[in-house]
Amino acid sequence: GLTPPALGQSVATEVTQLRFEREGESILLSAVVAFDLSATVEEALVKGVPMIFVAEVELLRERWYWTDKKVLTAQRHMRLAYQPLTRRWRLHVASGPLSAAGLGLSLNQSFETLPDAVAALQRLSRWKIADLSDIDLEQSHYAEFRFKLDLAQLPRPFQIGSLGHSDWNVSASKTQRFALEPVK
C-alpha cells in the first residue's frame, strides 16, 4: 500500500480527478486536488491570516492552422479563514476575487476542524463553468485546469516572507482533452 510521507515532508499538490459533464444547458466541472498544508501555512491560518485559493479552467479549441483559440475561462476564489471567537473555520467561495470589503456573491460554509475545511477546498463539485452554447461541440477542445494558493492576496509581510519558500507552495495543474461525460 501507500506509505504516508514522513512528518515535515511536503506532499506534492496534484489534480487527481478532472471531469466535465453536461446538465441541461450547463457544463459542469468536478475536480479533486490532493494537497497538504504545511505547518507554516497552518500556523498563519490559526493566527487569523486568511488564505485564498484560486481554481481556474481554460478551454481551448485546437486549430491546426493557427494557435489554439481560448474559448472560455472560469475562475473560482476560495477564502479560508479561522474565526477565533467561534473557533470555527469559514470558507467563502466566489467567482471573482474576494476583497476584504465585499465578499460579493459567495457561498459560505463553516467547519469545526481545519481538515474538514481543507477537504472541502480539495473537492470542486459540479461547478458551472459555461453554457453549452458557449462551445462548439463539433470541434476538438482541451482543458487546462489550475489550482493554487494565491500568495499575491496574502497580507504584505507574508508575501515578502513566503517568496521562494516551498512551505507556501500549493499549486497544481492538469491538461486534458475536453469531453463531456454522461451524467450519472
C-alpha positions in Angstrom: 0.0 0.0 0.0 0.9 3.6 0.1 3.1 4.7 3.0 2.3 8.1 4.3 5.2 10.6 3.9 7.4 11.3 6.9 6.5 14.2 9.1 7.7 17.5 7.7 7.9 16.3 4.2 5.7 18.2 1.8 3.3 16.2 -0.4 3.2 17.4 -3.9 -0.1 19.1 -4.9 -1.8 17.1 -7.5 -5.0 17.2 -9.5 -6.2 13.6 -9.1 -9.5 13.9 -10.9 -10.9 16.3 -13.5 -14.1 15.7 -15.4 -16.8 17.7 -17.2 -20.4 16.9 -17.6 -23.5 18.3 -19.1 -26.6 19.1 -17.2 -29.3 20.6 -19.2 -27.7 23.6 -20.9 -24.8 23.9 -18.4 -21.3 22.5 -18.5 -20.1 21.5 -15.0 -16.6 20.8 -13.8 -15.7 18.4 -11.0 -12.2 18.1 -9.7 -10.2 16.7 -6.8 -7.0 18.3 -5.8 -4.8 16.5 -3.3 -2.6 18.6 -1.1 -1.4 19.1 2.4 -1.0 22.5 4.1 2.5 23.0 5.6 2.9 23.7 9.3 3.8 27.3 8.3 0.6 27.8 6.4 -1.5 26.2 9.2 0.2 28.4 11.8 -0.6 31.6 9.8 -4.2 30.4 9.5 -4.6 29.7 13.2 -3.2 33.2 13.8 -6.1 34.6 11.8 -4.5 35.2 8.4 -6.9 34.2 5.7 -5.7 32.1 2.7 -7.1 32.5 -0.7 -7.1 29.6 -3.1 -7.9 30.0 -6.8 -9.1 27.4 -9.2 -9.1 28.3 -12.9 -10.1 26.5 -16.0 -9.4 27.5 -19.6 -11.0 25.7 -22.5 -9.0 25.9 -25.7 -10.1 24.8 -29.2 -7.4 23.1 -31.2 -6.6 24.6 -34.6 -4.1 23.0 -36.9 -3.7 26.2 -38.9 -3.3 28.7 -36.1 -2.6 29.0 -32.4 -5.2 27.3 -30.3 -8.2 29.5 -29.5 -9.2 30.2 -26.0 -12.9 29.6 -25.8 -13.5 30.3 -22.2 -12.0 31.0 -18.8 -13.7 30.4 -15.5 -12.3 31.2 -12.0 -13.3 30.3 -8.5 -11.8 32.0 -5.5 -11.9 30.3 -2.1 -11.1 32.1 1.0 -10.3 30.1 4.1 -10.2 31.8 7.5 -10.2 30.9 11.1 -12.7 32.7 13.4 -11.1 32.7 16.9 -14.3 33.7 18.7 -16.4 30.8 17.3 -13.4 28.6 16.9 -14.8 27.6 13.5 -13.3 27.7 10.0 -15.1 29.6 7.3 -14.8 29.0 3.6 -16.1 31.6 1.2 -16.4 30.6 -2.4 -16.9 33.2 -5.2 -16.4 33.5 -8.9 -14.3 36.6 -8.6 -11.6 38.0 -6.3 -12.6 38.2 -2.7 -11.8 41.5 -1.3 -12.0 42.1 2.4 -14.5 44.8 1.8 -17.1 42.8 0.0 -17.4 39.0 -0.5 -20.0 39.6 -3.2 -22.0 36.7 -4.3 -20.4 33.9 -2.4 -21.1 30.6 -1.0 -20.3 30.4 2.7 -19.6 27.3 4.7 -18.5 26.7 8.3 -16.4 23.8 9.6 -15.5 22.5 13.0 -12.0 21.5 12.1 -9.3 22.5 9.7 -9.1 19.0 8.0 -12.8 19.3 7.2 -12.4 22.8 5.7 -9.4 21.6 3.7 -11.4 18.6 2.4 -14.0 21.0 1.1 -11.3 23.0 -0.7 -9.9 19.9 -2.3 -13.2 18.9 -4.0 -14.7 21.1 -6.6 -18.0 19.6 -7.2 -20.3 20.4 -10.2 -19.0 23.9 -10.7 -20.8 25.5 -13.6 -18.1 26.8 -15.9 -20.1 27.5 -19.1 -23.3 27.2 -21.0 -23.5 24.6 -23.7 -24.0 27.3 -26.3 -20.5 28.7 -25.4 -18.9 25.7 -27.1 -18.9 24.2 -30.5 -19.1 20.5 -29.6 -18.2 19.5 -33.2 -14.7 20.9 -32.6 -11.9 19.3 -30.6 -11.1 21.1 -27.3 -8.8 20.6 -24.4 -9.0 21.9 -20.9 -6.2 23.5 -18.7 -7.1 23.4 -15.1 -5.0 25.2 -12.4 -5.3 25.3 -8.7 -3.1 27.4 -6.3 -2.7 29.2 -3.0 -2.7 32.8 -4.2 0.3 34.4 -2.4 -0.4 37.7 -4.1 -3.5 38.0 -1.9 -1.7 37.5 1.4 -1.0 40.4 3.7 2.2 42.2 2.7 4.6 40.8 5.4 3.6 37.3 4.4 4.1 38.0 0.7 7.7 39.0 1.4 8.4 36.2 3.7 6.8 33.5 1.6 8.9 34.1 -1.6 10.9 31.1 -2.5 9.6 29.0 0.4 8.3 25.7 -0.6 6.2 25.7 2.6 3.9 28.2 0.8 3.7 26.4 -2.5 0.4 24.9 -3.1 -0.2 24.7 -6.8 -1.0 22.1 -9.4 -2.3 21.9 -13.0 -3.7 19.4 -15.3 -4.3 19.5 -19.1 -6.6 17.0 -20.7 -8.9 16.5 -23.7 -12.3 18.1 -23.1 -15.0 15.5 -23.2 -18.5 15.7 -21.7 -19.2 12.7 -19.6 -22.8 11.5 -19.4 -24.4 12.5 -16.2 -24.5 9.5 -13.8 
